Structures are given as C-alpha cells and as structure tokens.
Amino acid sequence: MSGLLNKLPIKLSSKLSAKLPEKLSAQSSDTTIKTEPSPTTLKPISNQFTKLLSITKYLPAAARSTILSKAFGKVVPYVGTTGVYYETVEPNQVIVSLHNNKTVQNHIGSIHAVAVTLLAETATGFILGLNLPTDRVLLIKSYSVHFYRPLKKGQVAAVATLSDEQRLDILNTPKGEMVIPCIINDRESDSVRDPITVEMTWAWIPKSELEARRQGKSQEKAQKQEQTTEADDETQ
C-alpha cells in the first residue's frame, strides 16, 4: 500500500472525472445503501488512504467512486480484476459492491462464496487501513462466514462500519487485533431473512517488527545454508 499515491497520477483524476463510464455513474446513484455510520467527531489520520481521499473529496460522488475503484484496483491487482466498486470510502464506513453476473457465479447460478468473502475482506481491510497509522501494517488473521441462503441475482454490497471508540482503539494500540463485522446486502433480493453477516478478524503490528521478523528469517536461512555447506565439506 505504500505506493498508493504514486499509482494514481493527477492526470488520471482529471481524465476520469471529465468522462465517466455511464454504467458506473448509474450504479452509484441508483443503488445507495441505507445503512448509515454513527456520527463522528474524530478527524481522519494522515496515511496513504486518507491522502488519496483528500485529493478526490471535492469531486462528484460518481467520479470519486470511479477514481477510487481504479486506484485501489491498481494497488490490489486481484481485487481490481473482479469488478469490485468502491461506493463509499470513509474512516467510519466503507461500502463496496459487485454485480452478480456470470463471471462471479458458481455452478448453480448464485454468487460464489469466494466473491462474497472477497467483498467482506475488501470492505473490512480498507476501513482498518483508513484508520491505521503509517508505521503499522495490517494482516488478516481469520474470518467467519455463514451462508444460509444463496445470493441469486442483482448487486451485492459489503458494508463495514467502525465507531469512534473502535477507531481510537486502533489508533492508540500499536499492536493488536479487532473483529470487524461486515453486512452483505443482497440489494435485489425479496427474501425476508436478515443479510449475511461476515466477521473478519484483522491484526496489525509495527512495521519495524515485521522487518525484524524478515531479517531474522533471512539470518536463519543464511545460517542453515552455512551449516549445510560445512556438512558437505566434511563428507568430501
């Protein structure tokens, strides 16, 4: 994520805002989700994500969503290939959506379980990333998904929300973990059942600790190679 801003040239912003794909513009305006985040009094922290948001905050909503979707799609290439659309990206709420078409369906015509999981992972990961200081790195630890009904048609959205209390906990905890719930909204379903809820457990650690682990593994590997070389010399 460190190269986020470098992957979004200013020319790209102006080009996309001047000429938006009609399909994405319609998607943003016609499928507004009703779930609202709690009112916030906290200011966003400064990191790669919030800097990008500040660059695009004065653009129309459709233009902003399109630019963010393209930018984040370049940062996380796999997510970019799936057609995930970033509707709302704010410190208190992230909403991402995906059209339930053949490319993301399983053998019975419903949205694939992996696609649902990807939506939830994207929404929860980005909302944590928005609130994580730059000296830390996030890592997914575990997740739980219960599929009690198929998602057969239309657009599916994942909604991740954080309270101000949770945001402060993330900010003030150099090393920790948090279960971030995510609602999967099947927008065109006529089912009376509640939306699917996914629980994603994310952890974060200081970047210095991650680098120390990498160096430790490198040193351990070098020592093993040296021991192997010495053992080979002794057998010759």
N, C-alpha and C positions, 0 to 999 in steps of 0.2 A: 504493500500500500504506500510505501514511501515515495514512489514515483507518480502518485496520483495526479498532482497538478501538472507535471511535465507531460502527461499523456493527454491533456486537454488544452491544445493551443487556443489562444484567444480568437483566432480566425475561425476555428470550429464553432465557437459560441455564436458569433455573429452570423455565420453562414446558416446554422441550424435554426436560429431564431427568425431569420428572414424568410425561410421556406421550410415549413414543417410538413411532414407526411400527414395527409388528411386522416388516415386511419388512426394514427396515434393521437391526433388532436381530438378526434371524436371520442376515442376511448377515454381520454382524460376527463372530458366534460360530461359524458353520458353515464358514467359509472362511478360516481362519487360515493365513497363508503360513508356510512352514517356514524360509525364508531368515532368518538371524539376523545382526544387525550385530556388529561386533567390540566387545569390552568397552571402555568408555570411562572415562577418569579426568578428563575435562575438564568444567568447569561450563558451562552454556549462557550465551551472551552475552545482554545485555539489548537487545531490539528489539521491534518491534510483534508479531512472530510469537511469540516466547518469552513475552511478557507474556500473550498470549491462552492459550498452553498452560498457564501457571501458574494462570490462573483456572479452567481446566477439569480440572486434573490429578487432583483427588480424586473426580471423577465416575466412575461405572461406564464400562467401555470402550465399550459400545454408545452410551451417552448422550454421551460425549465425542466419539466419531467423528461422530455425527449433528450435534452443535452445530458442530464444526469444518467439516463439509461445508457446512452452511448459511451459516456466517460467511464462509468463503472463496468460496463461490458468489456472495455479495453483492459481495465485493471484486473478483472477476474474473467479471463477468456472463456472458460467453460460456461459460466453463467450468461455471458454475452451471446453464446450460440443458441441458448434455449428460448430466447424471446422474452425474458423477464423484463417487465416495465416498472420503473420506479415512479410511482404516483406521488407519494409524499415522503420526503426525507427531512425530518426534523429531529432535534435532540429528544423530544418526548414521544415521537411516534414515527414509525416507518411503515409504509404500505407499498407492497409490491404485488404485481398481478401477472397472470399468464392466461392466454386464450387456450381453452381446452379443445385443441384441434388434433388431427391425426398424428402429428409429429410428437405429441406428448402423451398419447393414449396407450393403454395396454391392450391385451388381446380381446377384451370384452367391450371395448369402446369407452371406458371411463379413464379419467386422468390417472397416469401412472403414479404409483406410490413414491417413486424416486422424485418425480416432478413436484409433488406436494412437499416432500421433505426439503427439496432444494429451495422452494419458496420460503419455507419457515426458516431455514438456515440463513438465507439471504436477509430476510427482514430482521431477525434477531441479531445477526452478526453486524449488520450496518448500524443498528441502533446502539449497540455496545461500542462500536468503533467511533461513533459520533461523540461519545462521552468519555473516551479513553485518552489520557494524556499521551503525548508523543514519545515518552520514554518507556512505554509499555507495549506489549504485543498480546493480541488475543488468540486464544486457541479453543476450538470446540472440544468438549470433554465427553458429552453423552447427549442422547435425545430420546424422547419417548413419543410415539405416535400411535393412536388407536383409530383404525379405520372401521367405523361401524356402519357406513353406507358408501356406495360408490358415488363419485363425482362425475356425472354423465355428460353434462353439456354446459355451454356458456363459459363465462370468465370466472376464474378462481383467483382470490386475493388472499394474501397473508398480512395480518395486522399485528405488529409488535409495538407495545407501549411501555414506557418507563415512567414512574412517578419521580418527582423531585427528590424524594427521600432515597430512592434507588440510585439516581444519578449522583447524589452526594456520596453515597456509599462507594460507588465505583471510583469517583474522583479521589476520595480520601483513603482508599485501600490500595497500597502499592502492589500487593499480590493477593488475589482472591478468586472467587468464583461466584456465579449467580445463575439461578434458574430463571430464564426469561420465557414466559408463556407467549404463545402466538396463536391467534384465532385464524382459522382457514375459512374464509367466507365464500360459499358457493352461490354466486350472485343471482343466478337464474334458476335456482332450484326451487321447487314448490314443496319441498319437504318441511314437515313441522318439527323435525329434530333440530337440536342445537348444532351450531357449527362445530367442526372438528377442532379440537384444541391440541396443539403440539407443545411439548415442553423441551426446550433446548438448554442444556447446561453449558455455559461458557466459562472459561477461566482466563485470567490474564496474569502475566508476570513481567517484571522489569526486563527490558531488552538486554541489560547488562548480564542478567542471569542466564538468558538464552545464549548469549555469546560465550559465556563461561562454560556452559554445557557443551557447546560446539567445540570449543578449544580443548576441553577435557577429553572428548571423544577422539579428536584428532591426535592428541598426545598418546591416548591409549592405543589407537591404531598404529601409530608410529612405533611404540614400544613393542607391540606384538610382532610387527614386521621385523624389528631388530632382533627379537628373540628367535624368530623363525630363521633368520639369516645365520645367526650364531649356531643354531642347532644343525643347520645344513652344513656349515663349515666343519663342525665336529664329526659329522658322519662321513666326510670325504677322506 
